[in-house]
């Protein structure tokens, strides 16, 4: 029973280690969190090289999570990933008119929207709307699929007449963030919450004195630790898949609700 519990929370333990483990082990945790599946094909030496650490650090990381070594860790990680996929499949209704794979994706996206609606912090979104109304400027940034989310939110605000910037370039966003001040708002969007460029964007905005907001799927992630406020959306899977845009529908829901709050 203890072994089952340990394995069922493995990905959460890895995520927690990003903020709580010593520097070398935190780097390993961050690398694994960004793409758990790629780690399954790496050796100890390769993972050590990719994380700028030593083989001993990889072993310590595995033991910190309760495993005797890297091999046992990879077996458990593989099982965790497959269990998450199986859970998504099990939650899919028996829709005869849809191919099974399409039904799984459709159901997962619908569930993420419903879960976001149920758990959305209404008061926090209303506070953000109040801040946007009085802000001199709003900067929004995201990388990869989250850049699409940033554009969606920015376009919604622009059409309502608010001064918004949402450059897709990290260097441009970082440069613009340095020109923010206490009358400005910086919104960083990252499904995983570990995107380094988004983290840096919020750090720069914080130093400039702007109000910072993180939109992500996890409360314990690095960008949430930096931001003044955190707004959570739900991801279709138990773990954000690298490159996946599956969190976009939940951000669309948030964007539309934020727009309604601004209209009021």
LINURKA-V705618 format. One record per pair of residues at least 24 apart in sequence whose ideal C-beta (glycine too) atoms are under 6 Angstrom apart, sorted by the first residue. I is the first residue (numbers start at 1). J is the second residue. D is the distance in Angstrom with one decimal. If there is no record, write none. Layout:
BEGIN
i:I j:J d:D
i:I j:J d:D
END
This chain:
BEGIN
i:6 j:66 d:5.3
i:7 j:76 d:5.1
i:10 j:76 d:5.7
i:10 j:80 d:4.8
i:11 j:80 d:5.7
i:11 j:239 d:5.1
i:13 j:65 d:5.5
i:24 j:53 d:4.7
i:24 j:57 d:4.4
i:25 j:61 d:4.8
i:27 j:51 d:4.8
i:27 j:53 d:5.9
i:28 j:61 d:4.6
i:30 j:194 d:5.8
i:33 j:194 d:5.5
i:34 j:194 d:6.0
i:35 j:242 d:4.6
i:36 j:77 d:5.9
i:36 j:81 d:6.0
i:40 j:74 d:5.7
i:40 j:78 d:5.5
i:44 j:70 d:4.9
i:84 j:237 d:5.9
i:84 j:238 d:4.4
i:84 j:239 d:6.0
i:108 j:236 d:3.6
i:109 j:236 d:5.8
i:109 j:249 d:5.3
i:112 j:234 d:4.7
i:112 j:236 d:4.4
i:112 j:250 d:5.0
i:113 j:249 d:5.3
i:113 j:250 d:5.8
i:113 j:253 d:5.4
i:115 j:234 d:3.7
i:116 j:233 d:4.7
i:116 j:234 d:4.4
i:116 j:250 d:4.2
i:116 j:253 d:5.5
i:124 j:231 d:5.7
i:125 j:258 d:5.7
i:126 j:261 d:5.3
i:129 j:258 d:5.9
i:129 j:261 d:3.8
i:129 j:262 d:4.9
i:131 j:185 d:5.6
i:131 j:211 d:6.0
i:132 j:162 d:5.9
i:135 j:184 d:5.9
i:135 j:185 d:4.8
i:136 j:183 d:4.0
i:136 j:184 d:5.6
i:137 j:163 d:4.9
i:137 j:184 d:4.7
i:138 j:164 d:4.8
i:138 j:185 d:4.7
i:139 j:165 d:4.8
i:139 j:176 d:5.8
i:139 j:186 d:4.9
i:140 j:166 d:4.5
i:140 j:187 d:4.5
i:141 j:173 d:4.3
i:141 j:188 d:5.6
i:141 j:201 d:4.7
i:142 j:189 d:3.7
i:143 j:195 d:4.9
i:143 j:197 d:5.0
i:143 j:198 d:5.9
i:145 j:245 d:3.9
i:146 j:189 d:4.5
i:146 j:190 d:5.3
i:148 j:248 d:5.9
i:149 j:189 d:4.7
i:149 j:248 d:5.8
i:149 j:251 d:4.1
i:150 j:189 d:5.3
i:152 j:255 d:5.4
i:153 j:255 d:4.8
i:156 j:255 d:4.9
i:156 j:259 d:5.1
i:160 j:262 d:5.8
i:170 j:197 d:4.1
i:173 j:201 d:5.4
i:174 j:201 d:5.9
i:174 j:204 d:5.6
i:177 j:201 d:5.6
i:177 j:204 d:4.1
i:177 j:205 d:4.5
i:178 j:204 d:5.8
i:178 j:208 d:6.0
i:180 j:205 d:5.3
i:180 j:208 d:4.3
i:180 j:210 d:3.9
i:181 j:209 d:5.4
i:182 j:209 d:4.4
i:184 j:210 d:4.3
i:185 j:211 d:4.9
i:186 j:210 d:4.8
i:186 j:212 d:4.9
i:187 j:213 d:4.6
i:188 j:214 d:5.3
i:188 j:223 d:5.4
i:189 j:215 d:4.5
i:190 j:216 d:5.4
i:190 j:223 d:5.5
i:191 j:217 d:5.4
i:191 j:240 d:4.4
i:191 j:247 d:4.2
i:192 j:240 d:4.3
i:193 j:218 d:4.9
i:193 j:221 d:2.4
i:193 j:223 d:5.0
i:193 j:224 d:5.9
i:194 j:221 d:6.0
i:194 j:222 d:5.6
i:198 j:223 d:5.6
i:199 j:223 d:5.2
i:202 j:226 d:4.7
i:202 j:227 d:5.6
END
